[in-house]
C-alpha cells in the first residue's frame, strides 16, 4: 500500500533511503536542516557521488519533495530518521541529532504513524530517545503509535551490492511495531526479537571490522620489521577458501561507521563497569598508524639525504576509501594537516572527491 514517507537527513544514508522508497511507489518527502543541500537537490543535482544527477531528476519527476520546511512533514504515515551519530574529541557519543529529529517530529506525527530509527547507535537508544519521549506525550506505543529500529547497511564504493537488496535487520518495540516495519520494508528483512539486539548487531558489524583492520595494521608493522611485503603476505593468506577474511592495513580508518560505532559500545560498557580490552586496543592501534606512517616518511628523508622540511610531497587520494568521494574522518586529511604544520611543501590530488566536499580544508 502506498504510504506518505518522510526521510529526515539527506546524507549518504538518507538519500539512498529516499530513492528506495520512491522506487517502491511511496510518496516521499526528504527533509534536512542544511538549506544548501536541499537547494542543490531541488535543482536536480546530487551532492554525493553514489547518486547521479539523473536519479535526483527522476525523483523530482515522480513528485519527491526536498525541503527544510517543517510544516510540510506533518501527519505522515512513516517517519525515517537517518541523522548523524558522531563522537566528540573524547570519543563520547553525540546523540544531539537524534534528539533534534525527535523534537522535530514529536508534534507532527499522527495516530498510526510508524517511526523508524536507522542511525547507528548504542543499545537502548531507541527506547530512551523515542519510546520514552513519545510515551510522555501520551501515545501508547504499539497501539496508536509504532516505533522500530532498522540500521542502515550502506557500503560506499561497492558497485555489486544494491542497498535495496541488502538484508535489513528490523526490530519493533512491540510485536505490532515489528509487524508494521516488516510490512513496510517487505522482502529482504531479518527480524530480531527486540530493539537492543538490532542496535547491538549493527555496532558489532563495524566493531568486527575495526578489530580485524587493527590486526592487519599490526601485520604491517611486523612485516616492515622483517623486511617482508605485507601485501604478499595478505594475498597468500587470502588463498585459503575458509576461515579467513582479508583486511588490509591503512593510514587510519575513515568514514562514518568504523571510526565511530565501536566507541558507542565501549562508552556504554564503561558506564556499566564492563571492560572491553580487545576493542580498546584495536582503537589504539588504529590511532597509532598516522604517526607510524609519518615516521616512514621521515625515514625516506634519510635515504634521500634531505631534511624533513625540504621534502616535496604529493598525496594521491584524499577520500577515506578507494573510488569513494566521501572525506568524512579521512586520515589522509589528518596526515596533510600534520605535514603542513611542519611547513612541508605538499600537493594533494583526488579525482573522485565530490565538489560538495571541495571546501573541506
ABEGO torsion letter per residue (X at the ends): XBBBBBBBEABAAAAAAAAAAAAAGBBBBBBBABAAAAAAAAAGBBABAABBAAAAAAAAAAGBBBBABAAAABGBABBBBBBBBBBBAAGBBBAAAAAAAAAAAAAABBBGBBBBBABBBBBGAAAAAAAAAAAAAGBBBGAABBBBBBBBBBBBGBAABBAAABBBBBBBABAAAAAAAAAAAEBGBBBBABAAAAAAAAAAAAAAAAAAAAAAAAAAAAAAAAGBBAAAAAAAAAABABGBBBBBBBAEBBEAAAAAAAAAAAAAAAAAGBBBAAAAAAAAAAAAAAAAAAAAAAAAAAAAGBBAAABBBBBBEABABBGBABABGBAAAAAAAAAAAAGBBBBBBBAABBAAAAABX
